[in-house]
Amino acid sequence: MCFRVKFYPADPAALKEEITRYLVFLQIKRDLYHGRLLCKTSDAALLAAYILQAEIGDYDSGKHPEGYSSKFQFFPKHSEKLERKIAEIHKTELSGQTPATSELNFLRKAQTLETYGVDPHPCKDVSGNAAFLAFTPFGFVVLQGNKRVHFIKWNEVTKLKFEGKTFYLYEKKIILTYFAPTPEACKHLWKCGIENQAFYKLEKSSQVRTVSSSNLFFKGSRFRYSGRVAKEVMESSAKIKREPPEIHRAGMVPSRSCPSITHGPRLSSVPRTRRRAVHISIMEGLESLRDSAHSTPVRSTSHGDTFLPHVRSSRTDSNERVAVIADEAYSPADSVLPTPVAEHSLELMLLSRQINGATCSIEE
């Protein structure tokens, strides 16, 4: 068992407890490394610098020699120029920030990015072009290549439906049609859409209704989201009155998937006298991150649990370059797949090289 965030908070800074923000920080840090959180190079450097500050503290010339940022991998690929920019921001702009402050600033920045909270589902459009469908706190998105080609807010989505491998999204003026690799993947996509819309759109869980995948004249699947909705979760969070738990921060253990940055636990900025200790097995959870995936994972039989070693990109960065799904993430065939995809459907995935992750809603 391992921890994943399934429903990302629309405003992570609004989470009352620092420990909850820290767990969301860990998930988004993982998203950044796996190429799911797309951003300009300048934003990527800032996010990585926040991670450095949170995990190793202020820059110290005695402890951090030239090129120290190159020892750690924040993204699928690094360039030397990006590494220098990360170190520059860490040295000159973040001094004095506590781990909690750096994590909060990281969350605030990540939340503004178009692919924040995205859990990509591979599909094809009506022309046969590869696409990724995803659900975020703000609505439904379609990604093709490096770009978000569709964004529909939750209150504008009138219906979600699937038949076989075909997925339909109804908006007031248009119907979007996409084709999943298998009927099982399409059903899973539909269920994810139903529960995300219910979680983010509804005011209270009593409004949740059972939804049918088809119309009255055809037998289809039925599904009902079970659990609290976002508004209820945030209201409960605001009412928490317990003493803030102590956080045992620890960097990820050395591995090919994500090298350690921290060599020992870093405690919360909240004074120790104001907290009660809570044992959190962070190291075990983070070690499990490498081997877990979506709620319905399928592993590549040819690559197993292999993860990339530290890689530098040979391409030159521009100031506004976007880290993209296609060339800044490793192939899903090298790791785990985001949805149940048959092995013969891997060619679709390889067209737009992407990685997945995430299950388990987070509630305070």
VENFEN-V800075 format. One line per field, one symbol per residue. burial: 1 if it has 9 or more other ideal C-beta (glycine too) atoms within 8 Angstrom, else 0. A space follows every 50 residues. Layout:
# VENFEN-V800075
burial=???
This chain:
# VENFEN-V800075
burial=00111111100110101111111111111111111111111111111111 11111000000000000010001111011001111110110001001011 11111111111010110111111110000111111110111111000100 11010110011110111111100001111111001111111111111111 01001001001011000001101010001111110110010001111111 11001001101100011101000010000001001111110111001111 00100011001000001000011111011101111111111000110111 01111111000101
